[in-house]
């Protein structure tokens, strides 16, 4: 789906329209989830900077100072994917935004599905598992394509 084209100096995206629609839909759904950054499903995406019981005030201050910026960064990455979802080629900057947005959704889905690194790979049983595995493949291809550029 994603490959480095050294002649053109761009990343080629080969996805059918259904896959592009799914990607846009997942980004839109994730933007809705980002409306509540305190949601438990976003815990892996926005982990506490301070976790000791005595550091509650420090954690509150960190969230007050950083939460809006962190959420806005995720929103901008999702928007970048939605704006370039129809493209057949991406710049490095665009592919980096795709990678970060895809990984953010994977983290949220992984939390929702209670996925751990020790879980064996199995056939998806529902839409959420299908999306998680598809995004994992897409992220893997993006990382592999970027590694071939260097």
C-alpha positions as CSV (number, residue, x, y, z in Angstrom):
1,X,0.0,0.0,0.0
2,X,2.8,2.4,0.8
3,X,6.2,2.4,-0.9
4,X,9.1,4.8,-1.4
5,X,9.7,6.0,-5.0
6,X,13.3,7.0,-5.1
7,X,13.1,8.5,-8.6
8,X,10.3,10.9,-7.7
9,X,11.4,11.4,-4.1
10,X,7.9,10.7,-2.8
11,X,6.0,7.9,-1.1
12,X,3.4,6.2,-3.3
13,X,0.1,5.2,-1.8
14,X,-1.8,2.4,-3.5
15,X,-5.2,2.0,-1.8
16,X,-8.6,1.4,-3.3
17,X,-11.4,3.8,-2.7
18,X,-13.0,1.6,0.1
19,X,-9.7,1.7,2.0
20,X,-9.4,5.4,1.6
21,X,-13.0,5.8,2.8
22,X,-12.2,3.6,5.8
23,X,-9.2,5.6,6.6
24,X,-11.1,8.9,6.5
25,X,-13.9,7.4,8.6
26,X,-11.5,6.2,11.3
27,X,-9.9,9.7,11.4
28,X,-13.3,11.3,11.8
29,X,-14.3,8.9,14.5
30,X,-11.0,9.5,16.3
31,X,-11.5,13.3,16.1
32,X,-14.8,12.7,18.0
33,X,-13.1,10.7,20.7
34,X,-10.5,13.4,21.1
35,X,-13.3,15.7,22.2
36,X,-12.9,14.0,25.6
37,X,-9.1,13.8,26.3
38,X,-9.8,12.4,29.7
39,X,-11.6,9.3,28.3
40,X,-10.1,6.0,29.6
41,X,-9.6,4.8,26.0
42,X,-7.1,7.6,25.5
43,X,-5.0,6.6,28.5
44,X,-2.1,5.1,26.4
45,X,-2.2,8.2,24.2
46,X,-2.0,10.7,27.0
47,X,-0.4,8.8,29.9
48,X,0.2,10.6,33.2
49,X,3.5,12.4,33.4
50,X,3.4,11.9,37.2
51,X,1.9,8.7,38.6
52,X,3.0,8.7,42.3
53,X,0.1,9.2,44.6
54,X,1.7,12.3,46.1
55,X,2.1,13.9,42.7
56,X,-1.5,14.6,42.0
57,X,-1.0,18.4,42.0
58,X,2.0,18.0,39.6
59,X,-0.1,15.8,37.3
60,X,-3.0,18.3,37.3
61,X,-0.6,21.2,36.5
62,X,1.0,19.1,33.6
63,X,-2.5,18.4,32.1
64,X,-3.5,22.1,32.5
65,X,-0.4,23.2,30.7
66,X,0.0,20.4,28.0
67,X,-3.3,18.7,27.4
68,X,-4.7,21.2,24.9
69,X,-1.5,21.2,22.9
70,X,-1.3,17.4,22.8
71,X,-4.9,17.1,21.7
72,X,-4.5,19.8,19.1
73,X,-1.4,18.1,17.7
74,X,-3.4,14.8,17.3
75,X,-6.3,16.7,15.7
76,X,-3.9,18.4,13.2
77,X,-2.4,15.0,12.3
78,X,-5.9,13.5,11.7
79,X,-6.8,16.5,9.5
80,X,-3.6,16.1,7.5
81,X,-4.5,12.4,6.8
82,X,-8.1,13.4,5.8
83,X,-6.8,16.1,3.5
84,X,-4.3,13.8,1.8
85,X,-6.3,10.5,1.9
86,X,-7.1,10.8,-1.9
87,X,-3.5,11.4,-2.9
88,X,-1.5,8.8,-4.7
89,X,1.7,10.2,-3.3
90,X,2.9,11.8,0.0
91,X,5.8,13.8,1.1
92,X,7.9,12.7,4.1
93,X,6.1,15.2,6.3
94,X,2.7,13.9,5.2
95,X,3.7,10.3,5.8
96,X,5.0,11.2,9.2
97,X,1.6,12.7,10.0
98,X,-0.1,9.6,8.7
99,X,2.1,7.4,10.9
100,X,1.5,9.4,14.0
101,X,-2.3,9.6,13.4
102,X,-2.5,5.9,12.6
103,X,-0.5,5.0,15.7
104,X,-2.7,7.3,17.9
105,X,-5.8,5.5,16.7
106,X,-4.1,2.1,17.2
107,X,-3.3,3.1,20.8
108,X,-6.9,4.0,21.5
109,X,-8.2,0.9,19.9
110,X,-5.7,-1.2,21.7
111,X,-6.8,0.2,25.0
112,X,-10.5,-0.3,24.1
113,X,-9.8,-3.9,23.0
114,X,-7.4,-4.5,25.9
115,X,-4.6,-5.6,23.5
116,X,-1.3,-6.5,24.9
117,X,2.0,-7.4,23.2
118,X,1.7,-11.0,24.4
119,X,-1.6,-11.5,22.6
120,X,-1.4,-14.0,19.7
121,X,-2.4,-12.7,16.3
122,X,-5.9,-14.1,15.4
123,X,-8.6,-13.4,12.8
124,X,-10.5,-10.2,13.7
125,X,-13.8,-11.0,15.4
126,X,-15.4,-7.5,15.0
127,X,-15.0,-4.1,13.3
128,X,-12.7,-2.8,16.0
129,X,-10.3,-5.7,15.8
130,X,-10.4,-5.5,12.0
131,X,-9.5,-1.8,12.2
132,X,-6.7,-2.4,14.7
133,X,-5.1,-5.0,12.5
134,X,-5.5,-3.0,9.3
135,X,-4.0,0.1,10.9
136,X,-1.2,-2.0,12.3
137,X,-0.4,-3.2,8.7
138,X,-0.7,0.3,7.4
139,X,1.7,1.6,10.1
140,X,4.1,-1.2,9.4
141,X,4.2,-0.4,5.7
142,X,4.7,3.3,6.4
143,X,7.6,2.6,8.7
144,X,9.1,0.2,6.2
145,X,8.8,2.7,3.4
146,X,10.5,5.4,5.5
147,X,13.3,3.1,6.4
148,X,13.9,2.4,2.7
149,X,14.4,6.1,1.9
150,X,17.5,6.3,4.0
